[in-house]
Amino acid sequence: MKHKILLTLLTMILVLGAKAQQAALDTIQIRGLIMVKGKDAAGKNIFRAYQDTAYARNKLKRNLHTRWLVFDVGFNNYRDRSDYSAAMIMSLYYPGQPNNLPAYADYIVADKRYDYSGSALNTFAPRNASEPLTPSEFKLIPGKSMNFNIWLLMQRLNIHKHKLNLVYALGVEMNNYRYARSITYVPGYPTTIIRDSIEFSKNKLFAQYLTIPVMLNFNSNPARPGRSFELSLGVSGGYLLKSRTKQVSEERGKMKRTDDFNLNKWRFGLTGEIAYGPIKLYSNFALTPLHDYGLEQYPFAVGFRFNGF
């Protein structure tokens, strides 16, 4: 009799343990997200996801929140404010050599070879008067001019009731500018951009920056992050880590050059983020030109931001 009772109790314990284990396997929680596996009326497996509001409320007890490895995927382009008309005037004389202009043209030059004047543009991208420099030479392929950013660390500091916060980060911005025309950067002193004689299947400039953005963040519903609206606006500063060009053609194969290519070492701009729940969009607008002189192009990027952990 005792053996039967013990056997029955053991069987009940095993059954209850199996059910508990099955329940544990059917419910998964990842930070503030709870996913539950169940069955519908027809017996098919279904999955439901819930926001754990208790988890969100517990997070509000901390004033500093940290995310690791946040990354962005977007597209690059730029606003071109280069003085092409003045560069065409310079090309009427000695292309790329504005200091050799006649005396009556000195008022045009005024030793401005290394700013954003037409003289400097003609130095950076010298052309003959019969084939003057035009904005179309620097046209990008928008769908292939990609922007990738990796934010190693992103923190949010509570200022007022978690609705007003200070957001800052440290990361690397990687910008690809895919040119539609056959232009080539020729490193040297000074660097020049020439029209090439062959067609490239790929022709791009790559620039990588170490960047620190600082933004003021508004969060409409800190306790329900899955249903909150967020808006962040601020500034960013970056330093050029590396730059290179990559060209692919039948005649030359694959060619890579590494140089600073007359790019600005420092980059300053405006940055922003808008989000609803887990969907986030970012934007960056440079206030400093891409190049150190000559071409006055102000890059910008827009895309999606993905939370890290």
N, C-alpha and C positions, 0 to 999 in steps of 0.2 A: 504493500500500500504506500509506504514511504517513497519507494522508488518511483511509483507512478506519479505521486505528487511532485517530486523533484524533477521528473522528466517533463511534466506539464509546465512547471514554472520555467524551466530552461527553454522550452519551446516558445513560451510567451515572450521571454526576454529577447530571444533571437529574432522573433517576428517584429517586436517593437523596435529593436535596434536596426533592423533592415529598413523599416518604414522611416525611422528618423534619418538614416543615412540617405535614403531616397529623397526625402524632403530637403535635406541639406544640399544634395546634388541638383535639385530642381530649382533652387533659389541661389542666385549669384549676386553679390554686391560689389561694385567697383566704385570706390569713393562714394559719391552721393547718388549713384544710379543703382537701382535694384531691378534685376531681371528675373522673372518668374516663369517657369515652364508649367503648362497645364494642358488640359484636353477640352475640346469643345463638345457639343452634343453628339457629334458624329464619331467621337473618339480620336480625332486627329490632334496631333501636338500643336499647341499654340504658345506663343511667347508674348509676355507683356512687360513693359518697362515703366518704372515709377521713380519719381524723384524723392529721395529720403530727406524730408524737411527737417527732421531731427539732426541729421548730419550737417545740413546747412546752418541751422541755428547754433550748433556747437562751434562751427567755424567762425561765427560772428563774435565769439568770445575772444578771438585772437585779433590783434590789430595789424599784424603783418602776415601776408599770405605770399607764398613762393611757388612759382611754377618753373619746371626745368624743361629744357629742350622744346620750347615753343617754336613752330616754324611757319613760314609764309610761302605761298606760291602765287605769283602774279605776273604782270606784263609791264615792260618798260616802254617809255617813249620820252620825248623831250620837246620843250618849247624853244624854237630857234629864233633868236634875236640878233643873229650875226649881220654885220653891215656889208651885204653883198654888193650893193651899188657902189660904195666907196672902193671896195676891192677891185671892181671892174675898172674904175678910173685909174687905180694904181697899175693895173695890168697894161694900160696903154703905154707905159714907159718901160721900165725894166722889171719884169716879173720877179717877185721875191727879193728885189734889191731897192727898196724905197729910198735908201740914203743916196742913190745915184740919180735921183730926179733932178731936173733942171732947177735953177735958182728960183724961178717964178712959182714953182710948186712947193716950195719949202713950207709955206703956211699950211698946206694940206697934211704934210708928214709930221712936223714938229716932234720928231724923235718918239713916235708912238708905235714902235714896231712890236712891243711886247705888252700891249693892252688889248682892247677889243675893238680897235679902230679898223678901218678898211686896209690901212697899211699893214697892220699886224696880221690881218686875215690873209692878205696877199703873200706875206712872209711864210705863214703856216701852210697855206694851200695855194702855191703859185700857179697861175694860169696865164695863157696868152690872151691878148685882147680879142682875137678871133674866136676863142672858145672860153668865154668868161665863166667864173665860178657861179654856180646856182644852188639854191637850197635843195633841189632834187638829188644832188650828188650824195647827200647825207640822209636820204630817205631810209627809214627802217621798215622791216617786215614786222608788223605789230604782233602777229600770232607766234612769231619765233624769237622775239626779243624778250626773253624770260627773266624774271626776277625771283631769286630764291634767298630767303633769309632764315638764319638759325639763331634764335635767341637762347643762349646757354642758360641764362637766368633772367626771370621776369618777376618782379615783386610789386605788390600792391599794399600801400600803407594807408590805413584808415585815418581820415581827417575829421569827418563828422557823420556819425551813425552809419558808417559803412556805405552811405549813399554818395558821399564826396570823398574821393581817394586820390592819392598820388601814386602813379604807376611809372616805374622806371625799369630799364633792362640793359643787358650787355650781350652783344651778339655780333654776328658777321653778316653783312649784306653782300650778295653776289649778283651782279648785274651783267646781263648779256645784251649787247646791242648788235642785232643782225642787220647788216646793210643790204639793201636791194641793188645797189650799184657796185661797179668794179672799181673801188678805191682801195689804196694801199697806204698804210702808215709806214714811213721810212724813218727808222730811228737815226738820230744824229744830233748835231749841234748847229742849227736847231733841227728838231723833228719836222718833217714835211709830210703832207698828204698828196699823193699823186693819183691821176687817172691811170689805171692799169690797162694793158693791151689785151688782156685775156678775160674770159668770163669765169666767174667763180660759182660753184654750186653751193658753197658756204663761205661767208665772209663776215666775221664778227669780231667785235671788241669786247673783252671781258675785263671788268673792274671789281675788285673786292675791297670792302671797307670794314674796319672795326668800328662799331657804332654804339652810341649810348643815347637812347631816346628817353625823354622825361615828359610825362603827360598828366593832365588833370582829368580825372575820371568821374563820371556821373553814373550811378547804378540805381535804377528805379525801384528794384525789388530785391534787396540783398538776401532775404530769407528764402526766396524762390528763384534761384539762378536759372532754372529752365524756362522761366516765363518773364525774365527781366529784360529791360531795354538798357543798353549801355552806350555811352558816348564818351570818347576820349580825344582830347586835343592837346598838342604840345609841340615841342621842338626836339631836334636831334642833331648830334654832331658826330662826324666820322673821320677816320684817317685811312688813307689809301694803303692797303697792305700789299697788293700785287695787281698787275695788269698785264694782259697779253692779247695778241691777235691770233686768229686761226683762220686759215684760208684753205679751201679744197678746190682743186681744178684738175682737169685731165693733163694739162701741160706740166704742172709742177707737183702734182700729188697733194699731200697734206703738208702744210707749212705752219709752224708756230713761231711767233716771236714774243719775247718777254722784254718789256721796257716800260718806262713811265709814260711814254707817248704824249708828253706835254699835258698830262692830266693833272688837275688840281690835287694837291696832297691832302687838303682839308676840305671837308664837305659839311655844310650846315643847311638845315631846312626845316620845314614844317611836317609834322606827322600826325596821323589820326586813326581812330578805329571806331567802327559802329557795329553793334551786335544786338541780336535778339536770341536769347537762349544760347545754344551752342554754335549758332551761325555767326561768324565774324568776318567783317571786311576791313581791310587796312588801306591806307594811302600814304604816300611820301611825296613831298614836293620840295625839290632842292632850291635854295636861295642863292647858291653859288654855282657858277657855270661848271660844266663838266671839264672843260679844258682851262689851262692856266692863262692862255691868251689866244687871240685870233678868233676861234669859233666861240660864240656866246650862246651856248645851248644849256637849258635848264632841265635836267631830267626829272621825271616823275614816274611813279609806279602805283598800280592798284592791283588788289588780289584778295585771296582768302587767307585767313589766319586759323591755324589749327592748334588747339591747346595741347600742352605737354602733360607732364605728370607732376 
